Amino acid sequence: MHDHNHPENTSLTHSHEHGGHVHEHTHADGTTHSHAAASSPEEALALLTYMLSHNRHHAEELHDLAHCFDDVAEDLIHQAVDKLGESNDLIEQALSLINNAKAD
């Protein structure tokens, strides 16, 4: 388990249980959610779809946070957000392939 301190003096806690692949995340607003390994291809697809949406939401939050910092830090955060976008695009392509294969 580890904490991340953010500029607004909030923390984000993650715990990872590698045996069962359970990942728990506690956000600054106090909400907690867990991700566990899927027990079926359908569940894996649903989890992957959810995670893509979740990743995009975090990218939007990072983009907004970037504006709180000086030009160099802001630029680096925007570069990271661009890379997250590229990763999300790859996940979306994989989802498309999976969904097309299911339709066939």
C-alpha positions in Angstrom: 0.0 0.0 0.0 1.3 3.4 -0.8 0.1 7.0 -0.6 0.5 9.8 -3.1 0.3 13.4 -1.8 -1.2 15.9 -4.2 -0.8 19.7 -4.3 -4.1 20.2 -2.6 -2.9 18.2 0.4 -5.1 15.2 -0.4 -3.8 11.6 -0.6 -4.5 8.7 -2.9 -4.0 5.2 -1.5 -3.5 2.1 -3.5 -3.3 -1.4 -2.3 -2.4 -4.3 -4.5 -2.9 -8.0 -3.6 -0.9 -9.9 -6.2 -2.1 -13.4 -5.4 -5.7 -12.6 -6.3 -5.0 -9.6 -8.4 -7.2 -7.4 -6.4 -6.5 -3.7 -6.8 -8.1 -1.2 -4.4 -8.0 2.6 -4.9 -9.1 5.2 -2.4 -9.6 8.6 -3.9 -9.3 12.0 -2.2 -13.1 12.3 -2.0 -13.1 9.1 0.2 -14.6 6.8 -2.5 -13.0 3.3 -2.8 -13.3 0.8 -5.5 -11.6 -2.5 -6.3 -10.6 -4.3 -9.4 -10.3 -8.0 -9.4 -9.3 -10.5 -12.1 -12.1 -11.4 -14.3 -13.7 -14.8 -14.0 -15.0 -15.0 -17.6 -14.3 -13.5 -21.0 -17.5 -11.5 -20.7 -16.5 -10.1 -17.3 -13.0 -9.3 -18.7 -14.6 -7.4 -21.6 -16.8 -5.4 -19.2 -13.9 -4.6 -16.9 -11.7 -3.5 -19.8 -14.5 -1.3 -21.1 -15.0 0.2 -17.7 -11.2 0.7 -17.2 -10.9 2.6 -20.6 -13.6 5.0 -19.5 -12.0 5.3 -16.1 -8.5 6.0 -17.6 -10.0 8.7 -19.9 -11.6 10.4 -16.8 -8.2 10.4 -15.0 -6.6 11.8 -18.1 -9.1 14.7 -18.1 -8.4 15.3 -14.4 -4.6 15.4 -15.1 -5.1 17.8 -17.9 -7.0 20.1 -15.6 -4.4 19.8 -12.8 -1.6 20.7 -15.2 -2.9 24.2 -15.3 -2.0 24.6 -11.6 1.7 24.4 -12.3 4.4 26.4 -14.0 5.0 26.2 -17.7 7.6 23.4 -17.7 5.7 21.2 -15.3 2.5 21.9 -17.1 4.0 20.9 -20.4 5.4 17.6 -18.9 2.0 16.8 -17.5 0.3 17.5 -20.9 2.9 15.2 -22.6 2.0 12.5 -20.1 -1.7 13.0 -20.8 -1.0 12.7 -24.5 0.8 9.4 -23.9 -2.2 8.2 -21.8 -4.4 9.1 -24.7 -2.3 7.0 -27.0 -2.5 4.1 -24.6 -6.2 4.5 -24.3 -6.5 4.5 -28.1 -4.7 1.2 -28.2 -7.1 -0.3 -25.6 -10.0 1.0 -27.6 -8.6 -0.7 -30.8 -8.3 -3.9 -28.8 -11.9 -3.6 -27.6 -13.0 -3.0 -31.2 -11.2 -6.2 -32.3 -12.7 -8.2 -29.4 -16.2 -6.9 -30.1 -15.9 -7.5 -33.9 -14.7 -11.1 -33.2 -17.7 -11.6 -30.9 -20.1 -10.4 -33.6 -18.7 -12.9 -36.2 
